[in-house]
Amino acid sequence: MSSENGRSERDGGAEEPEQLALIRESVRRARAPKAKPRTWRGAALAKELPVARVLVDKGVLHLDRYFEYAVPEELDAVAQPGVRVRVRFGAGSKNVRDGRREGGGLIDGFLVERVAEAEYQGPLAALAQVVSPEQVLGPELLGLTRAVADRYAGSLADVLQLAIPPRHAKAEARTFPPPPAPPTAPEPGSWQRYERGADFVAALAAGGAPRAVWTALPGPEWAEEIARAVRATLASGRGALVVVPTVRLAARVDRALQQELGPGQHALLTAEAGQQRRYSEWLAVRRGVVRAVVGTRAAMFAPVRDPGLVVVWDDGDAHHSDDHAPFPHVREVLELRAARDKCAFLAGSWSCTVEAAQLVRSGWAAAIAAPRAEVRRAAPLVRTVGDLDLARDEAARAARLPSIAWETARTALREGPVLVQVPRRGYVPRLACQRCREPARCRACAGPLEAREATGVLACGWCGREEPGWSCAECGGTRLRAQVVGARRTAEELGRAFAAVPVRTSGREQVLDTVSGEPALVVSTPGAEPVAEGGYAAALLLDGWAMLGRPDLRAGEEALRRWIAASALVRPQEAGGTVVVVAEPTLRPVQALVRWDPVGHAVRELADRAELGFPPVSRMAAVSGAPDALAAFLAAVELPADAEVLGPVPVPESGGGGTRRPGAPPPGEHWERALVRVPPGSGAALATALKQAQAARMARGGVEPVRVRVDPPDIG
C-alpha cells in the first residue's frame, strides 16, 4: 500500500502533524532525567564516596597532582581505584551549570582513589567515562611509579606511560586459565661453581630475600642459572622478575625458563610482541595467572604479585636507561622495588659496573663470584697487541691486522668460527697524553679535555674552562693524541685478508642471533655479537683506542664490558679458545681483561671516582637548553647548599639526516649544558629542587624548553 493510500484511509492524513509533535515532545521529556553522554548533566551522583581523585595524562610537572571529579551514580560500580577513565579538563571555573562544571577537552587518566568529600570547594566536573573496568593501576604500582618520578625529577603521568602498556579490548576480553601450581625447589646445579651460589639459591627457595651482585663465568650457562634462581623463588610461593637489555637476550632467558619451569609459568614482555600480545601477557601477570616475568626495559614495572626476586642482567648496557622522560634506569628501579617489597635482588653480568661495585662496598648487596681456579678454567687465553707492535708490524700498516692477530685467526679458522669485534661508527675519542696514555683532565673539576672545533683551544667538557698550557700530571708530557677508526673500512679490509673464508656481518642493519660452528669470519659491532654453536675458536678485538678514547667518564668501564661480553662467547683456554685485543697493554681495562678481573677494575674505578667526586659516589644532574633559557633556569632554581654547578658548555649540534641522539638539541638550534653535582645524601634534595623549578617555568608558559636529566649516563 502506498503512503497516499494510507493517509486517505485515516481522514486524509490529518493526524500526521499531531503525531509528530507528540513524538518530539516525548523525546524531549525522555531526555530530561537522563545524563548527557560524557557530561552527565542532571545525573544523580554516587551515594557513597561520590568524589574521585584522578591523575590526568598530561605529563607536565605543574599538573603532577590529583584532580577531583564527581562520580555519577551510573558509573558507581565500575569507577573503582585503578581503572582508566576519561575526564573533561581545562573548563575553568566560569562554565558552571546546575552546580556542575562543564566544558573542557576530553583527556585520559587513571582513577587513583574515591573519597567522601572533596578538598576543592568549588563545583566539580563529572567523570566522563570509565574506559575499562580493568584495575590496571594497583597501590603497589602507584607507589613504585611515584617513587621513580620523585627520584628522577619527573611527573607521575610520564612514568605511568612507561609502566602500563596501551589498552587492547580483545586482550581484556580473553579468559585466562587458572594459575599453575608452583614448581618444586631446584638443585643448585651450576650455581655450585660460585662461592655463595648454592646458598643464594637455597635462600630463595626458603623464602629469603638475599641481595647479590653476581659476576657470571664466561659461557652460555648464565640464562639457565637465572632460570634456576627464578624456579627457586616460585617454589617459595612468590613471584620473580627478570629484565635484560635486548630482545635477543630475552628470548634466550625465555627458552631457559620454558625448559626449567614448563609451559604456563612465566610471561615474556617485550615491545616487539605487538600491542595485543604484550597487553595480554601483562594482564596475565596483573591478574596473578603467571608469577614470573622476563622482558626488556619496560618490564621493570611489571605488576608481579608478591615479588620475591628481581633480576637485572648486564646493568651496564645502555638499553637499560630509558630515553623517555624522566629517563629511569632499570637497575635503580629494581633497587627501589627490592627495598619497597623486601624481596631478593640480583644484578648479574659477565663484567661489573662501578654502581654494582658500590652496592657491594656499601654492604647493601653481597658478591657472588667464582674462585680464580674456576675462572681460569672457563675463560679463554687473552693476548695483547700494543702501539709499539703496530708501529713495527708491516701487516698492521697494510691491513690494520697485526701479525699475532692474523696468525691467531688463521689457526683458529681450522677449528671453527672467529669473531671480529670492530667499533661502530660514531665513536669519538677523548684526548690523552701521547707519552703515558693518561686521559687529559681539567685541573678545576677533573672533567675531560677536548679541542674546540672553531679555535682548536683545549677546554673542559664539563665546566668549560680553557687549558691552553696543558701538561700531563703523570709524566709531564705536553703532547696529546686521539685515534678514530671506521668500522666499515676495517671490516672490508678484514674480508680481503681472508678472501677464502666466508664472512658474515652483524650490526645495526642486520643483527644475527646465532651462527653455526663451521669456520667463518663473523664481523660484529659491540653488542651485536651472535652466539656460535659450540663457541668461537677465537676473537679479535680490534681498534681498542677507538673505544678507550671516547669522551666519556665510563670509557674504560664500557670498553672492558664490551670486550668481556665478546670474549665470553669464545671457547675456554683448555679447548683452544684465544682472544687478541689490539690496545695498549699497560692500560687498566686491558690488564683487567687479561686477568679476567672485571670486579677488581670496578673497585679501582670506584676508588678513583670517590677521590675526584665523580658518580656514583656523587649525584649529578644535566640541565640543557638554549643559553638564555638555561641561564634563567639556573638563576631561578634553589639548589642545595652543597651543590656545585659545572659549566655551561656547548652541546654538540645534531647532524642532518640521521637519528638525533638522546639529549641532543633540535636540528639547527644551539644549546648549552650545565652539570649540577651534589655529595652523597643530597640527591633527593637536588631532584626536588630541579622538579620545582621546572614546574614553575612550565606553569608560566611561553618559555623555551629546558631539559633536566638526573643521573645522566653520559656526562663526558
Beta strands, then each sheet from edge to edge (+ up, - down):
strand 1: 51-56
strand 2: 67-70
strand 3: 84-89
strand 4: 96-97
strand 5: 100-101
strand 6: 105-115
strand 7: 129-132
strand 8: 211-215
strand 9: 239-243
strand 10: 266-269
strand 11: 292-295
strand 12: 307-313
strand 13: 344-349
strand 14: 366-368
strand 15: 381-385
strand 16: 418-421
strand 17: 432-433
strand 18: 449-451
strand 19: 458-460
strand 20: 480-481
strand 21: 503-506
strand 22: 514-515
strand 23: 521-524
strand 24: 531-532
strand 25: 538-541
strand 26: 578-582
strand 27: 619-625
strand 28: 644-650
strand 29: 672-678
strand 30: 706-710
sheet 1: 2+ 1- 6+ 3- 7+
sheet 2: 4+ 5-
sheet 3: 10+ 11+ 9+ 12+ 13+ 8+ 14+
sheet 4: 15+ 26+ 25+ 16+ 23+ 21+
sheet 5: 17+ 20-
sheet 6: 18+ 19-
sheet 7: 22+ 24+
sheet 8: 28+ 29- 27+ 30-
end
